[in-house]
Amino acid sequence: MELKGKQLSLGAKLASVFFVLLCFVVMLIIKTPIPMNDVIKVGTFIALVFSPVDISLWLEKLPSSPRPPLFPPSKIREENDETRTETKN
């Protein structure tokens, strides 16, 4: 079985939504106060665990930049016979 990053990311998002909804339903049924702020934070953490997968998928779809690189590789200056004679004089 081969798992793809996109499927794992979607599964984590669905699991986080189901976790938050399940905690909310349990809180309503049992009538015990559950700190929903903490439940939402845990649900967000579950969804954000796979955020690097989403970001890498987004970056793959970006076109390559037409701008030159910020620090281009340095060019080695090749001296020919004319420049050598000019510097000697």
Buried (B, 14 or more C-beta within 10 A) or exposed (E): EEEEEEEEBBEBBEBBEEBBEEBBEEBEEEEEEEEEEEBBEBBEEBBEBBEEBBEEEEEEEEEEEEEEEEEEEEEEEEEEEEEEEEEEE
